[in-house]
Amino acid sequence: MPCEVTSRFVLLYGSQKGQAQSIAEGIAEEAKGHGLAADLSCLDQNDKYNLEEENSPVVFIVSTTGDGEAPDNALQFVKRIRRKTLTSDHFKHLCYALLALGDTNYANFCNCGKTIERRLQELGAKQFYATGFADDGIGLELVVDPWLEGLWNAIKGVLPNMASDRSAHLKENAEESKDLFSPDVRLNLLTIGERQDCTSAGTAGNAESQSRDVGLSTVLLASSLTHSLPPLSVSALNVPTLPPLYLKVSLQEEVLREVNISKALQMTRDDSVKTALLLELDISMIYQPGDSFDVYCPNRTTEVDNLLHRLSLYNQKHCLVNISLIKDTKKKGAQVPSHIPEKASLHFLFSWCLEIRSVPKKAFVRALVEHTCDSVHRRRLQELCSKQGAADYNLYVRDASLSLMELLTAFPSCSPPLSLLIEHLPKLQPRPYSAASSCLRHPGKLRFVFNVVEFPASSERLVKRRGLCTGWMFDLIHSGPFSMENTESSDSLPLPKIHVSLRSSCSFRPPSDPSVPYIMVGPGTGVAPFIGFLQHREETRKTHPDRVLGNTWLFYGCRHKDRDYLFREDLEGFVSSGTLTHLKVCFSRDDAVNDGSTSSAHPTKYVQHNLRRHSRHVTDILLKQNGVIYVCGDAKNMAKDVNEALVEMIRDELKVDQLDAMKHLATLREQKRYLQDIWA
Ligand code: FAD
């Protein structure tokens, strides 16, 4: 029986979120059932395929990300095939089929697939099957399923043509250079089943199959890593028992990325009480309005070093830390904390794993007593963790945000062992920030804005300090290439980098139906997500000018109109373009009050005051128009005050008592029409 050589095809994918990859893997799996073998590779594994010399059909499955960009793992491929030096017959030998994945909710639908296809054709490649354009906006399967169904016949249809081209090519090669004949090349033209047929086939009927058999027998003379010979290949095997499985592993969708800070801008005047900074990151991931992301920052090196010095461990900072459980520990369910890596140096542990600035809990203070020699110090630590000393603990430790190091400085006779710190210091957490941009407006960029947290000096804390993450970012950009006036980086210094990951999707999103009216309440940096909402809305309006849009209200507030009014130009621009229908701003420390509407009897200092002033519209949107209210920013005061104002407004509007008004608000919350994104 002659051997078939026409059963292999190349399958390449470019995938951002795994959909294209999973479709490609499905095709590879199914290929066997169709008597075909797929050589599956990701487009960035260019050592696994060679399109320049490929003479089997090539199938591409590619998605599009961001604003029409290629997925990360297809970027290099796209770059390679776009080289201007390539001639118009570069891919003349290539036959391809392409399935493009995209989403019509975004600009440049299936742009990556279209770019690849255009370039393949410019370089002489021939399409053997009509390209599919699948839309995630309506369901990929509507195009993917029928496309896959037709793919198999298309491949089988093109294979014979390519095989005759190939055999001509092989014959040519064989005649030209018999010595250079490579058996491996021909072996991978065969499927396993076909190979078995070949070994028993004896002499083949035509010149082409003869040349194949020669190659094959050469291969089978030697075993290799992947192929065996008799007697091994035919003997019964004693295979060891399968070891039991014990791990469940999954990968979180969020990816930790190291990204450049491409822009930094001080949003407040130097005489403002708080300093707000805007950072822009170069980021390829897609995010939605309302999304937030985590910034990973280390503890300050000086603080880590000081603490290690204080513990007399500084000279061992590069030693690996071994941790195991005390055999006879009385602690129930004791286990090594999951945030402690198995192998890490002391310095790494203190820099990246433990929140060394966290306020020591009473249990920690209690444990410290045992390692304090001075009797006065012991007594005071005992008081601070006792029931009787609760008020003192709150005043001097908790409210003062005292860190362990500050406590140890105050109690110099206390020398805790390292184990106690690892037991009691919590995990160093990344800090979340809300996206203050839309990727429709700023493709490939993500902006956020933050206040630099300041902890003033006090009797317990002799030196003032900044918040951990905000202080770290502040230093990063002030020691980097940015000039705050210029905002763009200068060329002389490399861009600073930070690690970020997108937080799992939240419900803090603008309504999917743009005709639903909504209210945004976001004073200070709380306005951040609403800048994203409004940019997104403005861009969507440009592409869909005929859409009916509901009214949008934004209640914003800051201290001074001229010092810390964040995004002023942007907000006024949204009003002029009609993207934002009502902008209500108040300034808590300006004498002359904004908005032209405040009398001294009813000052409009804070957002809740403005909400009350527009109570009729607010309650109308919430109670009659099925609208939504979003509150973002300070949880301690603002969010509570706004909540209280809403209860009162509902109470007055519906003429119900306080309790019923609260129930109404709770219902809005359940219906996800009262949404909060608030932080301490
Ligand atoms: P830390 O060192 O962690 O200190 C902050 C802590 O200190 C807080 O508990 C605070 O209550 C307390 N504190 C603050 N000032 C003082 C003081 N003077 N004395 C004593 N204690 C004090 N922040 C933004 O600025 N912009 C955003 O867009 C944003 N989005 C967020 C989104 C989400 C979902 C969440 C949960 C938080 C968001 N935050 C945002 C808050 C942000 O994550 C950080 O908490 C904040 O930037 C402070 O981080 P830090 O490490 O600098 O401060």
Boltz pocket constraint, residues with backbone or C-beta under 6 A from the ligand:
constraints:
  - pocket:
      binder: B
      contacts: [[A, 292], [A, 357], [A, 399], [A, 400], [A, 401], [A, 431], [A, 432], [A, 433], [A, 434], [A, 435], [A, 448], [A, 449], [A, 450], [A, 451], [A, 453], [A, 454], [A, 455], [A, 456], [A, 466], [A, 467], [A, 468], [A, 469], [A, 470], [A, 471], [A, 525], [A, 528], [A, 677], [A, 678], [A, 679], [A, 680]]
      max_distance: 6.0
